Amino acid sequence: MPTRYRILFSARAAADLASIHQYIQRDSPQNATSVAAELVVAVDSLELLPHRYPIYQGRGNAMREVRRMPVPPFLIYYRIDDARSSVGVIAIRHGKQRQPRRFS
């Protein structure tokens, strides 16, 4: 049976999700909730097999590997801690936004 990973949202990722919801809610409250829910479901899917997405080759040197999961039109950035069986969600960005240069 595969290992189940615990999902942890960083403060930055939680703020990103809230911002996405608020932005969409201006024009469509119903869609805002469904888009936010879709992103949460996608993140929850990382509980199993989080290594399935490629390592992000962004600018700058990350101290640890960062992976990027596409959920069109969004990109979810996360790190895996195999020793603690956890996945830390770092940021959620729209694909047309400037992507993070570095991750702390």
SETIDO-329291 format. One record per residue: residue number from 1; residue in one letter; chain; y, z, x of N, C-alpha, C, O in turn. Coordinates in steps of 0.1 Angstrom, whole numbers. Layout:
# residues N
+-----+---------+--------+-------+-------+-------+-------+-------+-------+-------+-------+-------+-------+-------+-------+
! num ! residuo ! cadena !  n.py !  n.pz !  n.px ! ca.py ! ca.pz ! ca.px !  c.py !  c.pz !  c.px !  o.py !  o.pz !  o.px !
+-----+---------+--------+-------+-------+-------+-------+-------+-------+-------+-------+-------+-------+-------+-------+
! NUM !       A !      A !     Y !     Z !     X !     Y !     Z !     X !     Y !     Z !     X !     Y !     Z !     X !
...
+-----+---------+--------+-------+-------+-------+-------+-------+-------+-------+-------+-------+-------+-------+-------+
//
This chain:
# residues 104
+-----+---------+--------+-------+-------+-------+-------+-------+-------+-------+-------+-------+-------+-------+-------+
! num ! residuo ! cadena !  n.py !  n.pz !  n.px ! ca.py ! ca.pz ! ca.px !  c.py !  c.pz !  c.px !  o.py !  o.pz !  o.px !
+-----+---------+--------+-------+-------+-------+-------+-------+-------+-------+-------+-------+-------+-------+-------+
!   1 !       M !      A !   -12 !     0 !     8 !     0 !     0 !     0 !    12 !     0 !     9 !    13 !     8 !    18 !
!   2 !       P !      A !    22 !    -9 !     6 !    34 !   -10 !    15 !    43 !     3 !    13 !    43 !    10 !     3 !
!   3 !       T !      A !    50 !     6 !    24 !    59 !    17 !    24 !    71 !    15 !    14 !    76 !     4 !    14 !
!   4 !       R !      A !    74 !    25 !     7 !    86 !    24 !    -2 !    98 !    30 !     6 !    97 !    41 !    12 !
!   5 !       Y !      A !   109 !    23 !     6 !   121 !    28 !    13 !   131 !    34 !     3 !   132 !    29 !    -9 !
!   6 !       R !      A !   137 !    44 !     7 !   148 !    50 !    -1 !   161 !    43 !     1 !   164 !    39 !    12 !
!   7 !       I !      A !   168 !    40 !   -10 !   180 !    32 !    -9 !   192 !    42 !    -9 !   193 !    51 !   -17 !
!   8 !       L !      A !   201 !    39 !     1 !   213 !    48 !     2 !   225 !    38 !     3 !   226 !    29 !    10 !
!   9 !       F !      A !   235 !    41 !    -6 !   248 !    33 !    -6 !   258 !    41 !     2 !   260 !    53 !     1 !
!  10 !       S !      A !   264 !    33 !    11 !   275 !    39 !    19 !   287 !    40 !     9 !   288 !    34 !    -1 !
!  11 !       A !      A !   297 !    48 !    13 !   310 !    49 !     5 !   316 !    35 !     4 !   321 !    32 !    -6 !
!  12 !       R !      A !   316 !    27 !    15 !   321 !    14 !    15 !   314 !     5 !     5 !   321 !    -3 !    -3 !
!  13 !       A !      A !   301 !     5 !     5 !   293 !    -3 !    -5 !   296 !     1 !   -19 !   297 !    -8 !   -28 !
!  14 !       A !      A !   297 !    14 !   -22 !   299 !    19 !   -35 !   313 !    14 !   -40 !   315 !    10 !   -51 !
!  15 !       A !      A !   323 !    15 !   -30 !   337 !    10 !   -34 !   337 !    -5 !   -36 !   344 !   -10 !   -45 !
!  16 !       D !      A !   329 !   -13 !   -28 !   328 !   -27 !   -30 !   323 !   -30 !   -44 !   328 !   -39 !   -51 !
!  17 !       L !      A !   312 !   -23 !   -48 !   306 !   -26 !   -61 !   316 !   -22 !   -72 !   317 !   -30 !   -82 !
!  18 !       A !      A !   323 !   -11 !   -71 !   333 !    -8 !   -81 !   345 !   -18 !   -81 !   349 !   -21 !   -92 !
!  19 !       S !      A !   349 !   -23 !   -70 !   359 !   -33 !   -69 !   355 !   -46 !   -76 !   363 !   -53 !   -83 !
!  20 !       I !      A !   343 !   -50 !   -74 !   337 !   -62 !   -80 !   337 !   -61 !   -95 !   341 !   -70 !  -102 !
!  21 !       H !      A !   332 !   -49 !  -100 !   332 !   -46 !  -114 !   346 !   -47 !  -120 !   348 !   -53 !  -130 !
!  22 !       Q !      A !   356 !   -40 !  -113 !   370 !   -40 !  -118 !   376 !   -54 !  -119 !   383 !   -57 !  -128 !
!  23 !       Y !      A !   373 !   -62 !  -109 !   379 !   -75 !  -108 !   374 !   -84 !  -120 !   381 !   -91 !  -126 !
!  24 !       I !      A !   361 !   -84 !  -122 !   355 !   -92 !  -132 !   359 !   -86 !  -146 !   360 !   -94 !  -156 !
!  25 !       Q !      A !   360 !   -73 !  -147 !   363 !   -67 !  -160 !   377 !   -72 !  -166 !   379 !   -71 !  -178 !
!  26 !       R !      A !   386 !   -76 !  -157 !   399 !   -80 !  -162 !   398 !   -92 !  -171 !   405 !   -93 !  -181 !
!  27 !       D !      A !   388 !  -101 !  -169 !   386 !  -113 !  -177 !   374 !  -111 !  -186 !   375 !  -117 !  -197 !
!  28 !       S !      A !   364 !  -104 !  -183 !   352 !  -103 !  -191 !   345 !   -90 !  -189 !   336 !   -89 !  -180 !
!  29 !       P !      A !   348 !   -80 !  -197 !   341 !   -67 !  -196 !   326 !   -68 !  -196 !   319 !   -61 !  -189 !
!  30 !       Q !      A !   321 !   -77 !  -205 !   306 !   -78 !  -206 !   300 !   -83 !  -194 !   290 !   -78 !  -189 !
!  31 !       N !      A !   306 !   -93 !  -188 !   301 !   -99 !  -176 !   302 !   -90 !  -164 !   293 !   -90 !  -155 !
!  32 !       A !      A !   312 !   -81 !  -164 !   314 !   -72 !  -153 !   302 !   -63 !  -152 !   297 !   -60 !  -141 !
!  33 !       T !      A !   298 !   -58 !  -163 !   286 !   -48 !  -163 !   273 !   -56 !  -159 !   265 !   -50 !  -152 !
!  34 !       S !      A !   271 !   -68 !  -164 !   259 !   -75 !  -161 !   259 !   -79 !  -146 !   248 !   -78 !  -140 !
!  35 !       V !      A !   270 !   -83 !  -140 !   270 !   -86 !  -126 !   268 !   -74 !  -117 !   260 !   -74 !  -108 !
!  36 !       A !      A !   274 !   -63 !  -121 !   272 !   -50 !  -113 !   257 !   -46 !  -114 !   251 !   -42 !  -105 !
!  37 !       A !      A !   251 !   -47 !  -126 !   237 !   -44 !  -128 !   228 !   -53 !  -120 !   218 !   -48 !  -114 !
!  38 !       E !      A !   231 !   -66 !  -120 !   223 !   -75 !  -112 !   224 !   -72 !   -97 !   213 !   -72 !   -90 !
!  39 !       L !      A !   235 !   -67 !   -92 !   236 !   -64 !   -78 !   228 !   -51 !   -75 !   222 !   -50 !   -65 !
!  40 !       V !      A !   229 !   -41 !   -84 !   221 !   -29 !   -83 !   206 !   -32 !   -83 !   198 !   -26 !   -75 !
!  41 !       V !      A !   202 !   -40 !   -92 !   187 !   -44 !   -93 !   183 !   -51 !   -80 !   172 !   -48 !   -74 !
!  42 !       A !      A !   192 !   -60 !   -74 !   189 !   -66 !   -62 !   187 !   -56 !   -50 !   178 !   -57 !   -42 !
!  43 !       V !      A !   197 !   -47 !   -50 !   196 !   -37 !   -39 !   183 !   -28 !   -41 !   176 !   -25 !   -31 !
!  44 !       D !      A !   180 !   -25 !   -53 !   168 !   -17 !   -56 !   155 !   -24 !   -51 !   145 !   -18 !   -48 !
!  45 !       S !      A !   156 !   -37 !   -51 !   144 !   -45 !   -47 !   141 !   -43 !   -32 !   130 !   -46 !   -28 !
!  46 !       L !      A !   151 !   -38 !   -25 !   149 !   -36 !   -11 !   140 !   -24 !    -8 !   136 !   -21 !     3 !
!  47 !       E !      A !   136 !   -17 !   -19 !   127 !    -5 !   -18 !   114 !   -10 !   -12 !   107 !    -2 !    -4 !
!  48 !       L !      A !   110 !   -22 !   -15 !    98 !   -28 !   -10 !   101 !   -40 !    -1 !   109 !   -48 !    -5 !
!  49 !       L !      A !    96 !   -41 !    11 !    98 !   -52 !    20 !   112 !   -55 !    23 !   116 !   -67 !    21 !
!  50 !       P !      A !   120 !   -46 !    28 !   134 !   -48 !    31 !   135 !   -58 !    43 !   146 !   -63 !    46 !
!  51 !       H !      A !   125 !   -60 !    51 !   126 !   -68 !    63 !   125 !   -83 !    59 !   126 !   -92 !    68 !
!  52 !       R !      A !   124 !   -86 !    47 !   123 !  -100 !    43 !   135 !  -109 !    45 !   135 !  -121 !    45 !
!  53 !       Y !      A !   147 !  -103 !    46 !   159 !  -110 !    48 !   163 !  -111 !    63 !   160 !  -101 !    70 !
!  54 !       P !      A !   169 !  -121 !    67 !   172 !  -123 !    82 !   183 !  -113 !    87 !   191 !  -108 !    79 !
!  55 !       I !      A !   182 !  -112 !   100 !   193 !  -104 !   107 !   206 !  -112 !   107 !   206 !  -123 !   110 !
!  56 !       Y !      A !   217 !  -105 !   103 !   230 !  -111 !   103 !   235 !  -113 !   117 !   235 !  -104 !   125 !
!  57 !       Q !      A !   239 !  -125 !   121 !   244 !  -128 !   134 !   259 !  -129 !   133 !   265 !  -140 !   136 !
!  58 !       G !      A !   266 !  -119 !   130 !   280 !  -119 !   128 !   287 !  -117 !   142 !   281 !  -117 !   152 !
!  59 !       R !      A !   300 !  -117 !   141 !   308 !  -115 !   153 !   307 !  -101 !   158 !   305 !   -92 !   149 !
!  60 !       G !      A !   309 !   -99 !   170 !   308 !   -85 !   176 !   294 !   -80 !   177 !   285 !   -86 !   172 !
!  61 !       N !      A !   292 !   -70 !   185 !   279 !   -65 !   188 !   276 !   -53 !   179 !   283 !   -42 !   180 !
!  62 !       A !      A !   267 !   -54 !   170 !   263 !   -42 !   162 !   254 !   -33 !   170 !   246 !   -38 !   178 !
!  63 !       M !      A !   255 !   -21 !   169 !   247 !   -11 !   176 !   232 !   -12 !   171 !   223 !   -10 !   178 !
!  64 !       R !      A !   231 !   -15 !   158 !   218 !   -16 !   152 !   218 !   -29 !   143 !   229 !   -34 !   140 !
!  65 !       E !      A !   206 !   -34 !   141 !   205 !   -46 !   133 !   211 !   -45 !   119 !   209 !   -35 !   112 !
!  66 !       V !      A !   218 !   -55 !   115 !   223 !   -56 !   101 !   216 !   -68 !    95 !   216 !   -79 !   101 !
!  67 !       R !      A !   211 !   -66 !    83 !   206 !   -78 !    75 !   215 !   -81 !    64 !   223 !   -73 !    59 !
!  68 !       R !      A !   213 !   -94 !    59 !   221 !   -99 !    49 !   213 !  -105 !    38 !   205 !  -114 !    40 !
!  69 !       M !      A !   214 !  -100 !    26 !   207 !  -105 !    14 !   216 !  -112 !     5 !   226 !  -107 !     0 !
!  70 !       P !      A !   213 !  -125 !     2 !   222 !  -133 !    -7 !   218 !  -129 !   -22 !   206 !  -129 !   -26 !
!  71 !       V !      A !   228 !  -127 !   -30 !   227 !  -126 !   -44 !   239 !  -134 !   -49 !   249 !  -128 !   -53 !
!  72 !       P !      A !   237 !  -147 !   -50 !   248 !  -156 !   -53 !   257 !  -152 !   -65 !   252 !  -148 !   -75 !
!  73 !       P !      A !   270 !  -152 !   -62 !   278 !  -156 !   -51 !   281 !  -145 !   -41 !   290 !  -146 !   -33 !
!  74 !       F !      A !   273 !  -134 !   -41 !   276 !  -122 !   -33 !   266 !  -121 !   -21 !   255 !  -127 !   -21 !
!  75 !       L !      A !   270 !  -114 !   -11 !   262 !  -111 !     1 !   261 !   -96 !     2 !   271 !   -89 !     2 !
!  76 !       I !      A !   249 !   -90 !     4 !   247 !   -76 !     5 !   243 !   -74 !    20 !   233 !   -79 !    24 !
!  77 !       Y !      A !   250 !   -65 !    27 !   247 !   -62 !    41 !   240 !   -48 !    41 !   245 !   -39 !    34 !
!  78 !       Y !      A !   230 !   -47 !    49 !   223 !   -34 !    49 !   216 !   -32 !    63 !   213 !   -42 !    70 !
!  79 !       R !      A !   212 !   -20 !    65 !   204 !   -16 !    77 !   191 !    -9 !    73 !   191 !    -2 !    63 !
!  80 !       I !      A !   181 !   -11 !    81 !   168 !    -4 !    78 !   166 !     6 !    88 !   168 !     4 !   100 !
!  81 !       D !      A !   162 !    18 !    84 !   158 !    29 !    92 !   143 !    32 !    90 !   140 !    39 !    80 !
!  82 !       D !      A !   135 !    25 !    98 !   120 !    26 !    96 !   115 !    41 !    98 !   106 !    45 !    91 !
!  83 !       A !      A !   121 !    48 !   107 !   117 !    62 !   110 !   119 !    71 !    98 !   111 !    80 !    95 !
!  84 !       R !      A !   129 !    68 !    90 !   132 !    76 !    78 !   128 !    69 !    65 !   130 !    74 !    54 !
!  85 !       S !      A !   123 !    57 !    66 !   119 !    49 !    55 !   131 !    48 !    45 !   129 !    51 !    33 !
!  86 !       S !      A !   142 !    44 !    50 !   154 !    42 !    42 !   161 !    29 !    45 !   160 !    24 !    56 !
!  87 !       V !      A !   169 !    25 !    35 !   177 !    13 !    36 !   191 !    17 !    33 !   194 !    23 !    22 !
!  88 !       G !      A !   200 !    15 !    42 !   214 !    19 !    40 !   222 !     6 !    37 !   224 !    -3 !    45 !
!  89 !       V !      A !   228 !     6 !    25 !   236 !    -6 !    21 !   250 !    -3 !    26 !   256 !     7 !    24 !
!  90 !       I !      A !   255 !   -13 !    34 !   267 !   -11 !    41 !   279 !   -17 !    34 !   290 !   -11 !    32 !
!  91 !       A !      A !   277 !   -29 !    29 !   289 !   -36 !    22 !   283 !   -47 !    12 !   272 !   -52 !    14 !
!  92 !       I !      A !   291 !   -50 !     3 !   288 !   -61 !    -7 !   301 !   -69 !    -8 !   311 !   -65 !   -11 !
!  93 !       R !      A !   299 !   -82 !    -4 !   310 !   -91 !    -4 !   308 !  -104 !   -12 !   296 !  -108 !   -13 !
!  94 !       H !      A !   318 !  -110 !   -18 !   317 !  -123 !   -23 !   316 !  -133 !   -12 !   322 !  -131 !    -1 !
!  95 !       G !      A !   308 !  -143 !   -14 !   305 !  -152 !    -3 !   317 !  -160 !     2 !   317 !  -165 !    13 !
!  96 !       K !      A !   328 !  -161 !    -6 !   340 !  -168 !    -2 !   350 !  -159 !     4 !   360 !  -163 !    10 !
!  97 !       Q !      A !   347 !  -146 !     4 !   356 !  -136 !    11 !   353 !  -137 !    26 !   343 !  -141 !    30 !
!  98 !       R !      A !   363 !  -132 !    34 !   360 !  -130 !    48 !   350 !  -120 !    50 !   350 !  -109 !    44 !
!  99 !       Q !      A !   340 !  -123 !    58 !   328 !  -114 !    60 !   332 !  -104 !    70 !   340 !  -106 !    79 !
! 100 !       P !      A !   325 !   -92 !    70 !   329 !   -82 !    79 !   326 !   -86 !    94 !   317 !   -93 !    97 !
! 101 !       R !      A !   335 !   -82 !   102 !   334 !   -85 !   116 !   325 !   -76 !   123 !   317 !   -79 !   132 !
! 102 !       R !      A !   326 !   -63 !   119 !   317 !   -53 !   125 !   313 !   -43 !   115 !   319 !   -42 !   104 !
! 103 !       F !      A !   302 !   -36 !   118 !   297 !   -25 !   110 !   297 !   -13 !   118 !   292 !   -13 !   129 !
! 104 !       S !      A !   301 !    -2 !   112 !   301 !    11 !   120 !   288 !    17 !   119 !   286 !    28 !   124 !
+-----+---------+--------+-------+-------+-------+-------+-------+-------+-------+-------+-------+-------+-------+-------+
//
